[in-house]
Amino acid sequence: MNKLRRVFCPTPEEEREDFRNLAAIIRNNIKNRVCGTCVHYITVPGYHPGFVTGADEDCDTGRCPIATCEEYKLNPEELDNLHEAERLGWR
């Protein structure tokens, strides 16, 4: 029951901890140049019904979005996501 409470009704401290963890994940992905943080990465469209993973993911360069390539360029939105997660994690 405690796990459900944490997911649906976290305490302020748990919420801050979650945002700190999210910031660490984003920071690690940027450091390791993960494809999902690249400007060439094309995400799954939001119009898919239900829960879809891995469908229609693509790369503007024509490569498979699995490993980092020499054409990697950081998506500025990822920095915005990182700053927002850090802001919410330290308030």
DOTOR-462799 format. One record per residue: x, y, z of N, C-alpha, C in turn; residue number from 1. Coordinates in nm, 4 decimals. Atoms other than C-alpha are relative to their C-alpha. Example, Ala and Ser with C-alpha at 12.3 -4.5 7.8 and 13.67 -1.06 7.14 Angstrom:
BEGIN
{neast:0.0890&nnorth:-0.1190&nup:0.0000&caeast:1.2300&canorth:-0.4500&caup:0.7800&ceast:0.0900&cnorth:0.1200&cup:0.0000&resi:1}
{neast:-0.0820&nnorth:-0.1190&nup:-0.0060&caeast:1.3670&canorth:-0.1060&caup:0.7140&ceast:-0.0770&cnorth:0.1090&cup:0.0730&resi:2}
This chain:
BEGIN
{neast:0.0828&nnorth:-0.1197&nup:0.0000&caeast:0.0000&canorth:0.0000&caup:0.0000&ceast:0.0869&cnorth:0.1256&cup:0.0000&resi:1}
{neast:-0.0891&nnorth:-0.1148&nup:-0.0079&caeast:0.2903&canorth:0.2338&caup:0.0751&ceast:0.0524&cnorth:0.0388&cup:-0.1383&resi:2}
{neast:-0.0490&nnorth:-0.0288&nup:0.1350&caeast:0.4139&canorth:0.2020&caup:-0.2850&ceast:-0.1059&cnorth:0.0760&cup:-0.0807&resi:3}
{neast:0.1069&nnorth:-0.0706&nup:0.0699&caeast:0.0755&canorth:0.3105&caup:-0.4201&ceast:-0.0118&cnorth:0.1436&cup:0.0505&resi:4}
{neast:0.0069&nnorth:-0.1344&nup:-0.0548&caeast:0.0677&canorth:0.6075&caup:-0.1847&ceast:0.1131&cnorth:0.0854&cup:-0.0552&resi:5}
{neast:-0.1163&nnorth:-0.0740&nup:0.0503&caeast:0.4167&canorth:0.7080&caup:-0.2999&ceast:-0.0196&cnorth:0.0414&cup:-0.1452&resi:6}
{neast:0.0221&nnorth:-0.0312&nup:0.1416&caeast:0.3115&canorth:0.6970&caup:-0.6657&ceast:-0.1088&cnorth:0.1056&cup:-0.0166&resi:7}
{neast:0.1145&nnorth:-0.0872&nup:0.0241&caeast:-0.0230&canorth:0.8732&caup:-0.6374&ceast:-0.0106&cnorth:0.1195&cup:0.0957&resi:8}
{neast:0.0098&nnorth:-0.1087&nup:-0.0974&caeast:0.0205&canorth:1.0931&caup:-0.3298&ceast:0.1308&cnorth:0.0130&cup:0.0772&resi:9}
{neast:-0.1300&nnorth:-0.0072&nup:-0.0688&caeast:0.3914&canorth:1.1486&caup:-0.2549&ceast:0.0062&cnorth:0.1185&cup:0.0955&resi:10}
{neast:-0.0247&nnorth:-0.1110&nup:-0.0912&caeast:0.5023&canorth:1.3620&caup:0.0344&ceast:0.0885&cnorth:0.1013&cup:-0.0731&resi:11}
{neast:-0.0865&nnorth:-0.0987&nup:0.0652&caeast:0.6850&canorth:1.6852&caup:-0.0559&ceast:0.1462&cnorth:-0.0456&cup:-0.0093&resi:12}
{neast:-0.1389&nnorth:0.0491&nup:0.0030&caeast:1.0191&canorth:1.5231&caup:0.0351&ceast:0.0174&cnorth:-0.1099&cup:-0.1055&resi:13}
{neast:-0.0067&nnorth:0.1057&nup:0.1023&caeast:0.9461&canorth:1.2172&caup:-0.1834&ceast:-0.0053&cnorth:0.0604&cup:-0.1399&resi:14}
{neast:0.0108&nnorth:-0.0674&nup:0.1290&caeast:0.8494&canorth:1.4478&caup:-0.4692&ceast:0.1347&cnorth:0.0656&cup:-0.0370&resi:15}
{neast:-0.1318&nnorth:-0.0598&nup:0.0249&caeast:1.1793&canorth:1.6387&caup:-0.4351&ceast:0.1029&cnorth:-0.1072&cup:-0.0364&resi:16}
{neast:-0.0914&nnorth:0.1109&nup:0.0284&caeast:1.3678&canorth:1.3074&caup:-0.4292&ceast:-0.0211&cnorth:-0.0523&cup:-0.1422&resi:17}
{neast:0.0302&nnorth:0.0454&nup:0.1365&caeast:1.1909&canorth:1.1984&caup:-0.7494&ceast:0.0570&cnorth:0.0957&cup:-0.1041&resi:18}
{neast:-0.0540&nnorth:-0.0969&nup:0.0950&caeast:1.2891&canorth:1.5214&caup:-0.9256&ceast:0.1528&cnorth:-0.0021&cup:-0.0012&resi:19}
{neast:-0.1466&nnorth:0.0129&nup:-0.0038&caeast:1.6493&canorth:1.4838&caup:-0.8072&ceast:0.0447&cnorth:-0.1218&cup:-0.0796&resi:20}
{neast:-0.0328&nnorth:0.1210&nup:0.0761&caeast:1.6528&canorth:1.1297&caup:-0.9482&ceast:-0.0183&cnorth:0.0238&cup:-0.1498&resi:21}
{neast:0.0233&nnorth:-0.0312&nup:0.1409&caeast:1.5050&canorth:1.2547&caup:-1.2764&ceast:0.1130&cnorth:0.0862&cup:-0.0552&resi:22}
{neast:-0.1110&nnorth:-0.0851&nup:0.0439&caeast:1.7718&canorth:1.5251&caup:-1.2993&ceast:0.1270&cnorth:-0.0816&cup:-0.0186&resi:23}
{neast:-0.1188&nnorth:0.0853&nup:0.0124&caeast:2.0421&canorth:1.2617&caup:-1.2421&ceast:-0.0076&cnorth:-0.0862&cup:-0.1253&resi:24}
{neast:0.0172&nnorth:0.0813&nup:0.1209&caeast:1.8993&canorth:1.0438&caup:-1.5197&ceast:0.0237&cnorth:0.0844&cup:-0.1245&resi:25}
{neast:-0.0183&nnorth:-0.0881&nup:0.1168&caeast:1.8833&canorth:1.3354&caup:-1.7657&ceast:0.1469&cnorth:0.0377&cup:-0.0136&resi:26}
{neast:-0.1420&nnorth:-0.0368&nup:0.0024&caeast:2.2370&canorth:1.4451&caup:-1.6702&ceast:0.0851&cnorth:-0.1165&cup:-0.0535&resi:27}
{neast:-0.0732&nnorth:0.1184&nup:0.0449&caeast:2.3655&canorth:1.0886&caup:-1.7240&ceast:-0.0228&cnorth:-0.0253&cup:-0.1495&resi:28}
{neast:0.0299&nnorth:0.0200&nup:0.1423&caeast:2.1897&canorth:1.0606&caup:-2.0618&ceast:0.0728&cnorth:0.1019&cup:-0.0870&resi:29}
{neast:-0.0724&nnorth:-0.1034&nup:0.0747&caeast:2.3427&canorth:1.3893&caup:-2.1770&ceast:0.1491&cnorth:-0.0328&cup:-0.0021&resi:30}
{neast:-0.1427&nnorth:0.0330&nup:-0.0102&caeast:2.6875&canorth:1.2834&caup:-2.0547&ceast:0.0367&cnorth:-0.1157&cup:-0.0934&resi:31}
{neast:-0.0267&nnorth:0.1182&nup:0.0824&caeast:2.6638&canorth:0.9481&caup:-2.2380&ceast:-0.0492&cnorth:0.0147&cup:-0.1436&resi:32}
{neast:0.0461&nnorth:-0.0304&nup:0.1359&caeast:2.5186&canorth:1.1121&caup:-2.5498&ceast:-0.1029&cnorth:-0.1015&cup:-0.0513&resi:33}
{neast:0.1057&nnorth:0.0936&nup:0.0352&caeast:2.2094&canorth:0.8905&caup:-2.5542&ceast:-0.0839&cnorth:0.0586&cup:-0.1135&resi:34}
{neast:0.0736&nnorth:-0.0463&nup:0.1184&caeast:2.0129&canorth:0.9112&caup:-2.8810&ceast:-0.1242&cnorth:0.0828&cup:0.0345&resi:35}
{neast:0.1209&nnorth:-0.0721&nup:-0.0372&caeast:1.6995&canorth:1.0316&caup:-2.7018&ceast:0.0232&cnorth:0.1456&cup:0.0358&resi:36}
{neast:-0.0320&nnorth:-0.1391&nup:-0.0331&caeast:1.8802&canorth:1.3560&caup:-2.6117&ceast:0.0540&cnorth:0.0766&cup:-0.1203&resi:37}
{neast:-0.0556&nnorth:-0.0598&nup:0.1221&caeast:1.9876&canorth:1.4320&caup:-2.9705&ceast:-0.1093&cnorth:0.0735&cup:-0.0788&resi:38}
{neast:0.0977&nnorth:-0.0747&nup:0.0802&caeast:1.8190&canorth:1.6854&caup:-3.2014&ceast:-0.0480&cnorth:-0.0822&cup:-0.1194&resi:39}
{neast:0.0383&nnorth:0.0817&nup:0.1153&caeast:1.8078&canorth:1.4222&caup:-3.4772&ceast:-0.0999&cnorth:-0.1103&cup:0.0359&resi:40}
{neast:0.0880&nnorth:0.1074&nup:-0.0468&caeast:1.6013&canorth:1.1802&caup:-3.2658&ceast:-0.1460&cnorth:0.0377&cup:-0.0231&resi:41}
{neast:0.1428&nnorth:-0.0210&nup:0.0248&caeast:1.2361&canorth:1.1474&caup:-3.3693&ceast:-0.0763&cnorth:-0.0919&cup:0.0955&resi:42}
{neast:0.0707&nnorth:0.0788&nup:-0.1009&caeast:1.0101&canorth:1.0334&caup:-3.0852&ceast:-0.1259&cnorth:-0.0651&cup:-0.0564&resi:43}
{neast:0.1253&nnorth:0.0653&nup:0.0357&caeast:0.7008&canorth:0.8165&caup:-3.0964&ceast:-0.1093&cnorth:0.1059&cup:-0.0017&resi:44}
{neast:0.1082&nnorth:-0.0986&nup:0.0044&caeast:0.4019&canorth:1.0270&caup:-3.2090&ceast:-0.0999&cnorth:-0.0208&cup:0.1128&resi:45}
{neast:0.0932&nnorth:0.0069&nup:-0.1111&caeast:0.1486&canorth:1.1069&caup:-2.9381&ceast:-0.1372&cnorth:-0.0534&cup:-0.0350&resi:46}
{neast:0.1340&nnorth:0.0425&nup:0.0388&caeast:-0.1496&canorth:0.9848&caup:-3.1386&ceast:-0.0195&cnorth:-0.1516&cup:0.0031&resi:47}
{neast:0.0158&nnorth:0.1448&nup:-0.0091&caeast:-0.0829&canorth:0.6124&caup:-3.0860&ceast:-0.0976&cnorth:-0.0334&cup:0.1122&resi:48}
{neast:0.0933&nnorth:0.0390&nup:-0.1060&caeast:-0.3653&canorth:0.4456&caup:-2.8931&ceast:0.0695&cnorth:-0.0872&cup:0.1042&resi:49}
{neast:-0.0542&nnorth:0.0845&nup:-0.1053&caeast:-0.2767&canorth:0.2926&caup:-2.5590&ceast:0.1462&cnorth:0.0256&cup:0.0288&resi:50}
{neast:-0.1399&nnorth:-0.0092&nup:-0.0412&caeast:0.0749&canorth:0.2263&caup:-2.4390&ceast:0.0874&cnorth:-0.0619&cup:-0.1080&resi:51}
{neast:-0.0846&nnorth:0.0475&nup:0.1088&caeast:0.3238&canorth:0.1991&caup:-2.7253&ceast:0.1447&cnorth:0.0347&cup:0.0315&resi:52}
{neast:-0.1424&nnorth:-0.0272&nup:-0.0209&caeast:0.7006&canorth:0.1652&caup:-2.6880&ceast:0.0788&cnorth:-0.0463&cup:-0.1215&resi:53}
{neast:-0.0897&nnorth:0.0392&nup:0.1067&caeast:0.9639&canorth:0.1585&caup:-2.9556&ceast:-0.0574&cnorth:0.0049&cup:-0.1399&resi:54}
{neast:0.0600&nnorth:-0.0047&nup:0.1330&caeast:0.7237&canorth:0.2100&caup:-3.2438&ceast:0.0294&cnorth:0.1341&cup:-0.0652&resi:55}
{neast:-0.0232&nnorth:-0.1191&nup:0.0810&caeast:0.8173&canorth:0.4618&caup:-3.5110&ceast:0.1151&cnorth:0.0876&cup:0.0493&resi:56}
{neast:-0.1160&nnorth:-0.0787&nup:-0.0398&caeast:1.1299&canorth:0.5805&caup:-3.3293&ceast:0.0969&cnorth:0.0013&cup:-0.1165&resi:57}
{neast:-0.0855&nnorth:-0.0127&nup:0.1172&caeast:1.3697&canorth:0.7074&caup:-3.5887&ceast:0.1026&cnorth:0.1095&cup:0.0232&resi:58}
{neast:-0.1052&nnorth:-0.0996&nup:-0.0064&caeast:1.6652&canorth:0.9311&caup:-3.6561&ceast:0.0018&cnorth:0.0751&cup:-0.1328&resi:59}
{neast:-0.0047&nnorth:-0.0805&nup:0.1220&caeast:1.6846&canorth:1.2187&caup:-3.9051&ceast:0.1159&cnorth:-0.0379&cup:-0.0910&resi:60}
{neast:-0.1185&nnorth:0.0349&nup:0.0792&caeast:2.0238&canorth:1.0888&caup:-4.0172&ceast:-0.0171&cnorth:-0.1319&cup:-0.0742&resi:61}
{neast:0.0244&nnorth:0.1277&nup:0.0649&caeast:1.8720&canorth:0.7587&caup:-4.1311&ceast:0.0575&cnorth:-0.1182&cup:0.0751&resi:62}
{neast:-0.0578&nnorth:0.1075&nup:-0.0805&caeast:2.0496&canorth:0.5579&caup:-3.8637&ceast:-0.1030&cnorth:-0.0534&cup:0.0992&resi:63}
{neast:0.0841&nnorth:0.0585&nup:-0.1032&caeast:1.8922&canorth:0.3292&caup:-3.6090&ceast:0.0309&cnorth:0.0707&cup:0.1322&resi:64}
{neast:-0.0253&nnorth:-0.0759&nup:-0.1234&caeast:1.8476&canorth:0.5280&caup:-3.2845&ceast:0.0292&cnorth:-0.0897&cup:0.1201&resi:65}
{neast:-0.0362&nnorth:0.0908&nup:-0.1083&caeast:2.0237&canorth:0.2755&caup:-3.0633&ceast:0.1309&cnorth:0.0426&cup:0.0650&resi:66}
{neast:-0.1312&nnorth:-0.0359&nup:-0.0528&caeast:2.3802&canorth:0.3982&caup:-3.0260&ceast:0.0355&cnorth:0.1425&cup:-0.0423&resi:67}
{neast:-0.0461&nnorth:-0.1337&nup:0.0318&caeast:2.5529&canorth:0.7343&caup:-3.0277&ceast:0.0818&cnorth:-0.0032&cup:-0.1280&resi:68}
{neast:-0.0774&nnorth:-0.0085&nup:0.1235&caeast:2.6984&canorth:0.8429&caup:-3.3597&ceast:0.0790&cnorth:0.1306&cup:-0.0024&resi:69}
{neast:-0.0826&nnorth:-0.1206&nup:0.0104&caeast:2.9406&canorth:1.1118&caup:-3.4726&ceast:-0.0828&cnorth:0.1242&cup:-0.0338&resi:70}
{neast:0.0856&nnorth:-0.1140&nup:0.0331&caeast:2.6471&canorth:1.3326&caup:-3.5780&ceast:-0.0851&cnorth:0.0465&cup:0.1186&resi:71}
{neast:0.0761&nnorth:-0.0366&nup:-0.1195&caeast:2.5171&canorth:1.3652&caup:-3.2207&ceast:0.0090&cnorth:0.1501&cup:0.0256&resi:72}
{neast:0.0064&nnorth:-0.1410&nup:-0.0377&caeast:2.4038&canorth:1.7151&caup:-3.1287&ceast:-0.1067&cnorth:0.0123&cup:0.1084&resi:73}
{neast:0.0907&nnorth:-0.0082&nup:-0.1140&caeast:2.2430&canorth:1.7933&caup:-2.7938&ceast:-0.1240&cnorth:0.0829&cup:-0.0333&resi:74}
{neast:0.1264&nnorth:-0.0699&nup:0.0163&caeast:1.8771&canorth:1.8914&caup:-2.8092&ceast:-0.0137&cnorth:0.1011&cup:0.1140&resi:75}
{neast:0.0101&nnorth:-0.1015&nup:-0.1060&caeast:1.8386&canorth:2.2233&caup:-2.6195&ceast:-0.1170&cnorth:-0.0231&cup:0.0961&resi:76}
{neast:0.1142&nnorth:0.0289&nup:-0.0872&caeast:1.5026&canorth:2.1034&caup:-2.4823&ceast:0.0414&cnorth:-0.0898&cup:0.1162&resi:77}
{neast:-0.0474&nnorth:0.0863&nup:-0.1079&caeast:1.6925&canorth:1.8430&caup:-2.2794&ceast:0.0635&cnorth:0.0815&cup:0.1123&resi:78}
{neast:-0.0550&nnorth:-0.0892&nup:-0.1029&caeast:1.8797&canorth:2.1205&caup:-2.1002&ceast:-0.1119&cnorth:0.0682&cup:0.0772&resi:79}
{neast:0.1158&nnorth:-0.0593&nup:-0.0675&caeast:1.5455&canorth:2.2871&caup:-2.0266&ceast:-0.0615&cnorth:-0.1001&cup:0.0967&resi:80}
{neast:0.0555&nnorth:0.1041&nup:-0.0866&caeast:1.4156&canorth:1.9550&caup:-1.8879&ceast:0.0877&cnorth:-0.0204&cup:0.1226&resi:81}
{neast:-0.0927&nnorth:0.0169&nup:-0.1109&caeast:1.7280&canorth:1.9200&caup:-1.6749&ceast:-0.0118&cnorth:0.1152&cup:0.0999&resi:82}
{neast:0.0104&nnorth:-0.1159&nup:-0.0892&caeast:1.7029&canorth:2.2735&caup:-1.5344&ceast:-0.1324&cnorth:-0.0006&cup:0.0768&resi:83}
{neast:0.1309&nnorth:0.0052&nup:-0.0662&caeast:1.3327&canorth:2.2278&caup:-1.4571&ceast:-0.0009&cnorth:-0.1074&cup:0.1086&resi:84}
{neast:-0.0049&nnorth:0.1078&nup:-0.0999&caeast:1.3922&canorth:1.8945&caup:-1.2788&ceast:0.0872&cnorth:0.0417&cup:0.1189&resi:85}
{neast:-0.0860&nnorth:-0.0467&nup:-0.1100&caeast:1.6773&canorth:2.0493&caup:-1.0780&ceast:-0.0711&cnorth:0.1055&cup:0.0831&resi:86}
{neast:0.0733&nnorth:-0.1050&nup:-0.0722&caeast:1.4630&canorth:2.3511&caup:-0.9882&ceast:-0.1052&cnorth:-0.0623&cup:0.0926&resi:87}
{neast:0.1059&nnorth:0.0613&nup:-0.0813&caeast:1.1769&canorth:2.1313&caup:-0.8665&ceast:0.0572&cnorth:-0.0915&cup:0.1066&resi:88}
{neast:-0.0607&nnorth:0.0892&nup:-0.0969&caeast:1.4138&canorth:1.8965&caup:-0.6853&ceast:0.0661&cnorth:0.0709&cup:0.1156&resi:89}
{neast:-0.0718&nnorth:-0.0726&nup:-0.1050&caeast:1.5783&canorth:2.1696&caup:-0.4786&ceast:-0.0837&cnorth:0.1077&cup:0.0667&resi:90}
{neast:0.0818&nnorth:-0.1043&nup:-0.0634&caeast:1.2849&canorth:2.3859&caup:-0.3764&ceast:-0.0379&cnorth:-0.0377&cup:0.1395&resi:91}
